Amino acid sequence: MSKVQPPLVQQFANALCEGQTYSSDTLGKAQYCLMDFLTSCLTTGHFSWVAQARDVAAANSAGQTGGAPIIGTPHRVSIQDAAFANAVAGHSLVRDDMHLASVSHLGVVVVPTALALAAQHADSGKRLLEALVCGYEAGCKLGGMLMDVETARKFRPTGMIGAFAAAATAAKLLRLDKDSTAHALAFAANYITGLNEWAAWGSDDMYFHPGIAARNGITAALLAQAGAVAGAGALDGKAGLFSALGKTLPASLPLPFCEEPEIMKVFFKQVPACNYAQTSAQVALKSRQDYGVLPQDIEQVGIHVPYAAAHYPGCDYSGPFESILQARMSIHFNVASALLAGDYHDNHYRDFDNPDIANLATRITVHVDNKLSQAYPARQGARIDINTRDGKTVSSFLDDLLSASPDEIEARFLEAAGEAYGNVQARSLLDALMNLADSNDTNILAGLNTRA
């Protein structure tokens, strides 16, 4: 007689609460995830939607004492509001880390959740990093079960699984037991948020998805800590999340920590744009460097990508570009920008109505490549064919995207923190981040809410 398995949220909770051993490589990866998130937080304060999120958070927490900081500002607000505002800032460069199987940017949910709670619940740097690992693990595993191309076209993956990942992070830092962790995860499964209609309008909805998810995840964990009880079938019950989405459970459930930690599969973007435009921009830059084709000599461009890239909302769009977000999402814009400028600087996206980019973007066509589609999601390749006005054709190919290296991530952090706090404090913060696993005090990051 087969053994009856407990509900899926309980299975998740049991796995997350087991006495895990975290390798130095795993904790090191979490350090870079934290660093990458902070870099975006420190470079996006000028965007209107970031200011709006910060204003809403500050107004909600008027008169707040204690609480948690809004990074890069002097404000301290409630932990839910801090997580919300910091998540929005961290997501606003669209260069946040990526986990492909879940089609999600989990760093912009789990990191602000952990930082907000750590500001109020003193803990070691190692435990904060372990909480990040758990948050990524829960979100990546659930997202990997739920996400496919068609689901991701309608629902925002980060919004859908973000609260679940945030609840797992919070449960770890709050030291919830297995049953309370299961209740936290079950509550969070109810709190999905985010549709992908924003891509058709270039509107701001997307930026707020991880903020709402982080806030909801913290609330779910605090409710469980207070003794609230959630339906154990929130994921796999007859009216649970899988059923609501028309999904069936995998025959073999890939539960947390049953293999290499999912955080090790997370990669860091080079290009401040949609994941599905990364390789296209990179192969365009490669062709420019390899062949020296001048933009004025280009007649037509064909860019060949996996099915998932061509069909993600906003990616196969040649303009007109009416917002920064439309530019960041568009394969056409990213390819045109790389061919024209020879780099991926964020200023090109702010100049989203540049007529030269707009003109070239209309001469770019996106094609689905069957071989690249078959290689996805293990690899994200792209090929570019450039037809010149004198009748020549040049081609370049990448069999996978190029992720940002640890050296690049450190350099980007030092630049952003240097501008915010000065070079001396920036170096001190970098040293603190690199030694976080050996620190007994997360208050070493308290300087993040002051400015030079």
ROPA-861521 format. One record per residue (C-alpha): residue number from 1; chain; x, y, z. Coordinates in steps of 0.05 Angstrom, whole numbers. Each point is the difference from the previous one (the first is absolute). Example, Ala and Ser with C-alpha at 12.3 -4.5 7.8 and 13.67 -1.06 7.14 Angstrom:
+-----+-------+--------+--------+--------+
:  nr : kette :   east :  north :     up :
+-----+-------+--------+--------+--------+
:   1 :     A :    246 :    -90 :    156 :
:   2 :     A :     27 :     69 :    -13 :
+-----+-------+--------+--------+--------+
This chain:
+-----+-------+--------+--------+--------+
:  nr : kette :   east :  north :     up :
+-----+-------+--------+--------+--------+
:   1 :     A :      0 :      0 :      0 :
:   2 :     A :     30 :     67 :    -22 :
:   3 :     A :     13 :     52 :     53 :
:   4 :     A :    -46 :     61 :     -3 :
:   5 :     A :     42 :     62 :    -11 :
:   6 :     A :    -16 :     64 :     39 :
:   7 :     A :    -26 :     61 :    -38 :
:   8 :     A :     52 :     33 :    -45 :
:   9 :     A :      8 :     62 :     44 :
:  10 :     A :     18 :    -46 :     58 :
:  11 :     A :     50 :    -38 :    -43 :
:  12 :     A :     32 :     67 :    -18 :
:  13 :     A :      1 :     21 :     73 :
:  14 :     A :     31 :    -65 :     23 :
:  15 :     A :     55 :      5 :    -52 :
:  16 :     A :     14 :     73 :     15 :
:  17 :     A :      3 :    -11 :     75 :
:  18 :     A :     46 :    -60 :     -2 :
:  19 :     A :     70 :     12 :     27 :
:  20 :     A :     32 :     19 :    -66 :
:  21 :     A :     75 :      7 :    -11 :
:  22 :     A :     15 :     60 :    -44 :
:  23 :     A :     66 :     -2 :    -37 :
:  24 :     A :     46 :     60 :     -5 :
:  25 :     A :    -15 :      3 :    -75 :
:  26 :     A :    -75 :      3 :     14 :
:  27 :     A :      7 :     55 :     52 :
:  28 :     A :     49 :     36 :    -46 :
:  29 :     A :    -52 :     -1 :    -55 :
:  30 :     A :    -51 :     30 :     49 :
:  31 :     A :     50 :     56 :     15 :
:  32 :     A :      3 :     18 :    -74 :
:  33 :     A :    -76 :     -3 :     -6 :
:  34 :     A :     -3 :     50 :     58 :
:  35 :     A :     53 :     44 :    -32 :
:  36 :     A :    -34 :      0 :    -68 :
:  37 :     A :    -66 :     20 :     31 :
:  38 :     A :     31 :     57 :     40 :
:  39 :     A :     33 :     27 :    -63 :
:  40 :     A :    -67 :      8 :    -34 :
:  41 :     A :    -30 :     32 :     63 :
:  42 :     A :     54 :     52 :      1 :
:  43 :     A :     -7 :     20 :    -73 :
:  44 :     A :    -75 :      5 :    -11 :
:  45 :     A :    -23 :     55 :     48 :
:  46 :     A :     -9 :     49 :    -57 :
:  47 :     A :    -56 :    -41 :    -31 :
:  48 :     A :    -70 :     27 :     14 :
:  49 :     A :    -30 :    -67 :     20 :
:  50 :     A :     56 :    -11 :     51 :
:  51 :     A :    -15 :     68 :     31 :
:  52 :     A :    -74 :    -17 :      0 :
:  53 :     A :     13 :    -66 :     36 :
:  54 :     A :     44 :     35 :     51 :
:  55 :     A :    -51 :     55 :     11 :
:  56 :     A :    -56 :    -51 :     11 :
:  57 :     A :     44 :    -40 :     48 :
:  58 :     A :     20 :     62 :     39 :
:  59 :     A :    -72 :     24 :      5 :
:  60 :     A :    -23 :    -68 :     24 :
:  61 :     A :     52 :      2 :     55 :
:  62 :     A :     -5 :     72 :     22 :
:  63 :     A :     27 :      6 :     70 :
:  64 :     A :     31 :    -69 :     -3 :
:  65 :     A :     56 :    -14 :     49 :
:  66 :     A :     45 :    -60 :    -10 :
:  67 :     A :    -22 :    -37 :    -61 :
:  68 :     A :     46 :     -8 :    -60 :
:  69 :     A :     36 :     47 :    -47 :
:  70 :     A :    -19 :     20 :    -71 :
:  71 :     A :     68 :    -11 :    -32 :
:  72 :     A :     35 :     63 :    -22 :
:  73 :     A :    -46 :     46 :     40 :
:  74 :     A :     -3 :     23 :     73 :
:  75 :     A :    -70 :    -31 :      8 :
:  76 :     A :    -17 :    -57 :     47 :
:  77 :     A :    -68 :    -31 :    -10 :
:  78 :     A :    -37 :    -64 :     18 :
:  79 :     A :     34 :    -64 :    -23 :
:  80 :     A :    -56 :    -13 :    -51 :
:  81 :     A :      7 :     70 :    -28 :
:  82 :     A :     76 :     -4 :     -2 :
:  83 :     A :     -3 :    -66 :    -37 :
:  84 :     A :    -51 :     30 :    -49 :
:  85 :     A :     39 :     63 :    -16 :
:  86 :     A :     68 :    -34 :     -4 :
:  87 :     A :    -27 :    -55 :    -45 :
:  88 :     A :    -28 :     51 :    -49 :
:  89 :     A :     67 :     37 :     -1 :
:  90 :     A :     38 :    -65 :    -10 :
:  91 :     A :    -44 :    -20 :    -59 :
:  92 :     A :      1 :     66 :    -36 :
:  93 :     A :     65 :     -8 :    -38 :
:  94 :     A :    -27 :    -66 :    -29 :
:  95 :     A :     69 :    -28 :     10 :
:  96 :     A :    -20 :    -43 :     60 :
:  97 :     A :     23 :    -73 :      5 :
:  98 :     A :    -36 :    -54 :    -38 :
:  99 :     A :    -20 :    -73 :     12 :
: 100 :     A :    -21 :    -28 :    -67 :
: 101 :     A :    -41 :    -61 :     18 :
: 102 :     A :    -47 :     43 :     42 :
: 103 :     A :      6 :     60 :    -48 :
: 104 :     A :      9 :     42 :     62 :
: 105 :     A :     42 :     55 :     32 :
: 106 :     A :     -2 :    -25 :     71 :
: 107 :     A :     56 :     44 :     27 :
: 108 :     A :    -46 :     60 :     -3 :
: 109 :     A :    -48 :    -35 :     47 :
: 110 :     A :     42 :    -42 :     48 :
: 111 :     A :     56 :     51 :     11 :
: 112 :     A :    -44 :     59 :     21 :
: 113 :     A :    -40 :    -48 :     44 :
: 114 :     A :     62 :    -24 :     35 :
: 115 :     A :     30 :     70 :      9 :
: 116 :     A :    -64 :     28 :     28 :
: 117 :     A :     -7 :    -56 :     51 :
: 118 :     A :     74 :      1 :     18 :
: 119 :     A :     -5 :     74 :     16 :
: 120 :     A :    -51 :    -16 :     55 :
: 121 :     A :     22 :    -70 :     21 :
: 122 :     A :     74 :      0 :     14 :
: 123 :     A :     34 :    -61 :    -29 :
: 124 :     A :     65 :    -24 :    -29 :
: 125 :     A :     22 :     14 :    -71 :
: 126 :     A :      3 :    -74 :    -13 :
: 127 :     A :    -73 :    -10 :     20 :
: 128 :     A :    -21 :     57 :    -45 :
: 129 :     A :     36 :    -34 :    -58 :
: 130 :     A :    -32 :    -67 :     18 :
: 131 :     A :    -68 :     33 :     -1 :
: 132 :     A :     15 :     26 :    -70 :
: 133 :     A :     18 :    -70 :    -23 :
: 134 :     A :    -66 :    -27 :     29 :
: 135 :     A :    -40 :     55 :    -34 :
: 136 :     A :     31 :    -14 :    -68 :
: 137 :     A :     -9 :    -75 :     11 :
: 138 :     A :    -74 :      5 :     15 :
: 139 :     A :    -16 :     49 :    -56 :
: 140 :     A :     43 :    -35 :    -52 :
: 141 :     A :    -29 :    -69 :     15 :
: 142 :     A :    -72 :     23 :     -1 :
: 143 :     A :     11 :     43 :    -61 :
: 144 :     A :     33 :    -57 :    -37 :
: 145 :     A :    -62 :    -42 :     12 :
: 146 :     A :    -49 :     54 :    -22 :
: 147 :     A :     32 :     39 :    -56 :
: 148 :     A :     -3 :    -13 :    -74 :
: 149 :     A :      0 :     48 :    -59 :
: 150 :     A :    -75 :      9 :     -3 :
: 151 :     A :     -9 :     11 :     75 :
: 152 :     A :     57 :     51 :      0 :
: 153 :     A :    -34 :     38 :    -56 :
: 154 :     A :    -59 :     17 :     44 :
: 155 :     A :     24 :     -3 :     72 :
: 156 :     A :     63 :     35 :     25 :
: 157 :     A :     42 :    -58 :     26 :
: 158 :     A :     36 :     42 :     53 :
: 159 :     A :    -67 :     26 :     25 :
: 160 :     A :    -31 :    -69 :      1 :
: 161 :     A :     53 :    -35 :     41 :
: 162 :     A :     33 :     60 :     33 :
: 163 :     A :    -42 :      0 :     63 :
: 164 :     A :     14 :    -74 :      9 :
: 165 :     A :     75 :     12 :     -6 :
: 166 :     A :     -4 :     60 :     48 :
: 167 :     A :    -40 :    -41 :     51 :
: 168 :     A :     54 :    -54 :     -1 :
: 169 :     A :     53 :     53 :     11 :
: 170 :     A :    -38 :     32 :     57 :
: 171 :     A :    -17 :    -67 :     32 :
: 172 :     A :     74 :    -16 :      3 :
: 173 :     A :     19 :     66 :     32 :
: 174 :     A :    -58 :     -4 :     49 :
: 175 :     A :     20 :    -71 :     18 :
: 176 :     A :    -69 :    -28 :    -12 :
: 177 :     A :     -9 :    -75 :     11 :
: 178 :     A :    -23 :    -47 :    -55 :
: 179 :     A :    -74 :      8 :     13 :
: 180 :     A :      3 :     76 :      4 :
: 181 :     A :     43 :      3 :    -62 :
: 182 :     A :    -52 :    -42 :    -37 :
: 183 :     A :    -54 :     50 :     21 :
: 184 :     A :     43 :     58 :    -23 :
: 185 :     A :     11 :    -33 :    -68 :
: 186 :     A :    -74 :    -17 :     -6 :
: 187 :     A :    -21 :     72 :     14 :
: 188 :     A :     51 :     24 :    -51 :
: 189 :     A :    -27 :    -47 :    -52 :
: 190 :     A :    -65 :     40 :      5 :
: 191 :     A :     36 :     65 :    -12 :
: 192 :     A :     21 :     -6 :    -73 :
: 193 :     A :      4 :     66 :    -37 :
: 194 :     A :     17 :     26 :    -69 :
: 195 :     A :    -28 :     -5 :    -70 :
: 196 :     A :     41 :     12 :    -62 :
: 197 :     A :    -46 :     50 :    -34 :
: 198 :     A :     50 :     56 :     18 :
: 199 :     A :     44 :    -23 :    -58 :
: 200 :     A :    -52 :     22 :    -51 :
: 201 :     A :     -1 :     70 :     30 :
: 202 :     A :     70 :     12 :     25 :
: 203 :     A :    -32 :     18 :     67 :
: 204 :     A :     28 :     -3 :     70 :
: 205 :     A :    -37 :    -61 :     27 :
: 206 :     A :     59 :    -46 :     -6 :
: 207 :     A :     45 :     39 :     46 :
: 208 :     A :    -47 :     -8 :     59 :
: 209 :     A :    -11 :    -75 :     -6 :
: 210 :     A :     60 :    -21 :     42 :
: 211 :     A :    -15 :     54 :     52 :
: 212 :     A :    -70 :    -25 :     10 :
: 213 :     A :     26 :    -72 :      2 :
: 214 :     A :     53 :     16 :     52 :
: 215 :     A :    -50 :     37 :     44 :
: 216 :     A :    -50 :    -57 :     -6 :
: 217 :     A :     52 :    -53 :     16 :
: 218 :     A :     21 :     36 :     63 :
: 219 :     A :    -73 :      7 :     21 :
: 220 :     A :    -12 :    -74 :    -13 :
: 221 :     A :     58 :    -19 :     45 :
: 222 :     A :    -20 :     48 :     55 :
: 223 :     A :    -71 :    -27 :     -1 :
: 224 :     A :     27 :    -71 :      8 :
: 225 :     A :     45 :     23 :     56 :
: 226 :     A :    -61 :     30 :     35 :
: 227 :     A :    -36 :    -67 :     -5 :
: 228 :     A :    -44 :      9 :    -61 :
: 229 :     A :    -17 :    -64 :    -36 :
: 230 :     A :     -2 :     -7 :    -76 :
: 231 :     A :    -31 :    -53 :    -43 :
: 232 :     A :     51 :    -55 :    -11 :
: 233 :     A :    -24 :    -12 :    -71 :
: 234 :     A :     18 :     70 :    -23 :
: 235 :     A :     45 :    -29 :    -54 :
: 236 :     A :    -26 :    -70 :    -17 :
: 237 :     A :    -71 :      0 :     26 :
: 238 :     A :    -62 :     -3 :    -44 :
: 239 :     A :     -4 :     76 :      2 :
: 240 :     A :     74 :     12 :     10 :
: 241 :     A :     49 :     38 :    -43 :
: 242 :     A :     15 :    -56 :    -49 :
: 243 :     A :    -73 :    -14 :    -11 :
: 244 :     A :    -16 :     74 :     -8 :
: 245 :     A :     52 :      4 :    -55 :
: 246 :     A :    -22 :    -64 :    -34 :
: 247 :     A :     66 :    -34 :     18 :
: 248 :     A :     14 :    -71 :     23 :
: 249 :     A :     54 :    -18 :     49 :
: 250 :     A :     63 :    -31 :    -28 :
: 251 :     A :      3 :    -76 :      9 :
: 252 :     A :     65 :      9 :     37 :
: 253 :     A :      0 :     61 :     44 :
: 254 :     A :     67 :     38 :      0 :
: 255 :     A :     -3 :     22 :     72 :
: 256 :     A :     48 :     51 :     31 :
: 257 :     A :     72 :    -21 :      7 :
: 258 :     A :    -10 :    -67 :    -35 :
: 259 :     A :     58 :     19 :    -45 :
: 260 :     A :     49 :     58 :    -10 :
: 261 :     A :    -30 :     63 :     33 :
: 262 :     A :    -41 :     39 :    -50 :
: 263 :     A :     38 :     65 :     16 :
: 264 :     A :     60 :    -30 :    -36 :
: 265 :     A :    -41 :      1 :    -65 :
: 266 :     A :    -14 :     74 :      6 :
: 267 :     A :     39 :     44 :    -48 :
: 268 :     A :     14 :     75 :     -2 :
: 269 :     A :    -17 :     44 :    -59 :
: 270 :     A :     50 :     41 :    -40 :
: 271 :     A :    -55 :     39 :    -35 :
: 272 :     A :    -51 :     44 :     38 :
: 273 :     A :    -57 :    -31 :    -38 :
: 274 :     A :    -47 :    -60 :     -3 :
: 275 :     A :     31 :    -68 :      7 :
: 276 :     A :    -26 :    -20 :    -69 :
: 277 :     A :     36 :     59 :    -33 :
: 278 :     A :     67 :    -15 :     33 :
: 279 :     A :     31 :    -47 :    -50 :
: 280 :     A :    -28 :     39 :    -59 :
: 281 :     A :     34 :     63 :     25 :
: 282 :     A :     65 :    -38 :     13 :
: 283 :     A :      2 :    -33 :    -68 :
: 284 :     A :    -14 :     68 :    -32 :
: 285 :     A :     59 :     30 :     37 :
: 286 :     A :     43 :    -59 :    -20 :
: 287 :     A :    -17 :     10 :    -73 :
: 288 :     A :     18 :     74 :      5 :
: 289 :     A :     67 :    -17 :     32 :
: 290 :     A :     15 :    -58 :    -48 :
: 291 :     A :    -18 :     33 :    -66 :
: 292 :     A :      0 :     75 :     14 :
: 293 :     A :    -65 :     10 :    -39 :
: 294 :     A :    -20 :     73 :      4 :
: 295 :     A :    -73 :     14 :     18 :
: 296 :     A :    -11 :     41 :    -62 :
: 297 :     A :     20 :    -59 :    -43 :
: 298 :     A :    -53 :    -47 :     29 :
: 299 :     A :    -59 :    -17 :    -44 :
: 300 :     A :    -35 :    -55 :     40 :
: 301 :     A :     13 :    -41 :     62 :
: 302 :     A :    -27 :    -68 :     17 :
: 303 :     A :      5 :    -24 :     72 :
: 304 :     A :    -12 :    -74 :     15 :
: 305 :     A :    -22 :    -19 :     70 :
: 306 :     A :    -36 :    -55 :     39 :
: 307 :     A :    -75 :     -3 :     -2 :
: 308 :     A :     -4 :     24 :     73 :
: 309 :     A :     38 :     63 :    -16 :
: 310 :     A :    -41 :     18 :    -61 :
: 311 :     A :    -65 :    -11 :     37 :
: 312 :     A :     13 :     33 :     67 :
: 313 :     A :    -43 :     63 :      6 :
: 314 :     A :     34 :     62 :    -29 :
: 315 :     A :     60 :    -35 :    -30 :
: 316 :     A :    -21 :     -5 :    -73 :
: 317 :     A :    -16 :     74 :     -6 :
: 318 :     A :     31 :     48 :    -50 :
: 319 :     A :    -31 :     64 :     27 :
: 320 :     A :    -20 :     55 :      6 :
: 321 :     A :     34 :      4 :     69 :
: 322 :     A :    -38 :     44 :     49 :
: 323 :     A :     33 :    -21 :     65 :
: 324 :     A :     65 :    -25 :     29 :
: 325 :     A :    -33 :    -66 :     15 :
: 326 :     A :    -21 :    -12 :    -72 :
: 327 :     A :     73 :     11 :    -20 :
: 328 :     A :     27 :    -47 :     53 :
: 329 :     A :    -48 :    -55 :    -21 :
: 330 :     A :      8 :      5 :    -75 :
: 331 :     A :     49 :    -46 :    -36 :
: 332 :     A :     -1 :     50 :    -58 :
: 333 :     A :     19 :     59 :     44 :
: 334 :     A :     55 :    -39 :     35 :
: 335 :     A :     31 :    -24 :    -65 :
: 336 :     A :     -5 :     69 :    -33 :
: 337 :     A :     30 :     34 :     61 :
: 338 :     A :     59 :    -49 :      4 :
: 339 :     A :     14 :      7 :    -75 :
: 340 :     A :     -3 :     76 :      4 :
: 341 :     A :     35 :     14 :     66 :
: 342 :     A :     46 :    -60 :      9 :
: 343 :     A :    -18 :     -8 :     73 :
: 344 :     A :    -58 :    -13 :     48 :
: 345 :     A :      0 :     65 :     39 :
: 346 :     A :    -64 :     17 :     36 :
: 347 :     A :     -3 :     69 :    -31 :
: 348 :     A :    -21 :    -31 :    -66 :
: 349 :     A :    -65 :    -25 :     31 :
: 350 :     A :    -15 :     67 :     31 :
: 351 :     A :      7 :     28 :    -71 :
: 352 :     A :    -55 :    -48 :    -21 :
: 353 :     A :    -27 :     46 :    -55 :
: 354 :     A :     68 :      7 :    -34 :
: 355 :     A :    -17 :      6 :    -75 :
: 356 :     A :     62 :    -38 :    -22 :
: 357 :     A :    -17 :    -60 :     43 :
: 358 :     A :    -73 :      4 :    -20 :
: 359 :     A :     19 :      0 :    -74 :
: 360 :     A :     45 :    -60 :      6 :
: 361 :     A :    -49 :    -38 :     45 :
: 362 :     A :    -52 :      0 :    -56 :
: 363 :     A :     50 :    -37 :    -45 :
: 364 :     A :     10 :    -56 :     50 :
: 365 :     A :    -41 :    -64 :     -4 :
: 366 :     A :     -4 :    -53 :     55 :
: 367 :     A :     -2 :    -73 :    -22 :
: 368 :     A :    -13 :    -62 :     42 :
: 369 :     A :     57 :    -50 :     -8 :
: 370 :     A :    -19 :    -73 :     12 :
: 371 :     A :     69 :    -23 :     22 :
: 372 :     A :      6 :     58 :     49 :
: 373 :     A :    -70 :    -16 :     25 :
: 374 :     A :     19 :    -72 :     13 :
: 375 :     A :     63 :     21 :     38 :
: 376 :     A :    -42 :     46 :     45 :
: 377 :     A :     -3 :      6 :     60 :
: 378 :     A :     67 :    -33 :     11 :
: 379 :     A :     30 :     51 :    -48 :
: 380 :     A :    -23 :     67 :    -28 :
: 381 :     A :     33 :      9 :    -67 :
: 382 :     A :     -9 :     51 :    -55 :
: 383 :     A :     24 :     11 :    -72 :
: 384 :     A :      2 :     66 :    -38 :
: 385 :     A :      1 :      9 :    -75 :
: 386 :     A :     17 :     70 :    -25 :
: 387 :     A :    -14 :     18 :    -72 :
: 388 :     A :     39 :     61 :    -23 :
: 389 :     A :    -19 :     51 :    -53 :
: 390 :     A :     54 :    -26 :    -46 :
: 391 :     A :    -30 :    -70 :     -1 :
: 392 :     A :     44 :    -35 :     51 :
: 393 :     A :    -24 :    -43 :     59 :
: 394 :     A :     38 :    -10 :     64 :
: 395 :     A :    -21 :    -47 :     56 :
: 396 :     A :     18 :    -10 :     73 :
: 397 :     A :    -22 :    -53 :     49 :
: 398 :     A :     -1 :    -12 :     75 :
: 399 :     A :    -23 :    -67 :     26 :
: 400 :     A :    -17 :     29 :     68 :
: 401 :     A :     -4 :     67 :     34 :
: 402 :     A :     61 :     30 :     34 :
: 403 :     A :    -13 :     13 :     74 :
: 404 :     A :     34 :     55 :     39 :
: 405 :     A :     62 :    -25 :     37 :
: 406 :     A :     14 :     10 :     75 :
: 407 :     A :     51 :     53 :    -19 :
: 408 :     A :    -52 :     37 :    -40 :
: 409 :     A :    -50 :     -3 :     57 :
: 410 :     A :     52 :     27 :     49 :
: 411 :     A :     20 :     56 :    -47 :
: 412 :     A :    -73 :     20 :    -11 :
: 413 :     A :    -12 :      1 :     75 :
: 414 :     A :     61 :     43 :     13 :
: 415 :     A :    -21 :     49 :    -54 :
: 416 :     A :    -72 :      6 :     26 :
: 417 :     A :     20 :      2 :     74 :
: 418 :     A :     56 :     49 :    -15 :
: 419 :     A :    -49 :     49 :    -32 :
: 420 :     A :    -48 :     -8 :     59 :
: 421 :     A :     47 :     -1 :     59 :
: 422 :     A :     70 :     17 :    -24 :
: 423 :     A :     56 :    -48 :    -18 :
: 424 :     A :     23 :    -13 :     72 :
: 425 :     A :    -68 :    -22 :     25 :
: 426 :     A :    -12 :    -38 :    -64 :
: 427 :     A :     63 :    -41 :     11 :
: 428 :     A :    -20 :    -12 :     73 :
: 429 :     A :    -69 :    -24 :    -22 :
: 430 :     A :     30 :    -47 :    -51 :
: 431 :     A :     47 :    -29 :     52 :
: 432 :     A :    -59 :    -10 :     47 :
: 433 :     A :    -39 :    -36 :    -54 :
: 434 :     A :     58 :    -45 :    -18 :
: 435 :     A :      9 :    -20 :     73 :
: 436 :     A :    -73 :     -4 :     18 :
: 437 :     A :      1 :    -76 :     11 :
: 438 :     A :     51 :     10 :     56 :
: 439 :     A :    -35 :     59 :     33 :
: 440 :     A :    -42 :     -6 :     63 :
: 441 :     A :    -36 :     66 :    -14 :
: 442 :     A :    -41 :     20 :    -61 :
: 443 :     A :      2 :     72 :     25 :
: 444 :     A :     64 :      7 :    -40 :
: 445 :     A :    -48 :     18 :    -56 :
: 446 :     A :    -33 :     55 :     40 :
: 447 :     A :     38 :     52 :    -41 :
: 448 :     A :    -44 :    -15 :    -60 :
: 449 :     A :    -53 :     50 :     24 :
: 450 :     A :     47 :     59 :      2 :
: 451 :     A :     30 :     40 :    -57 :
: 452 :     A :     66 :     36 :     -8 :
+-----+-------+--------+--------+--------+
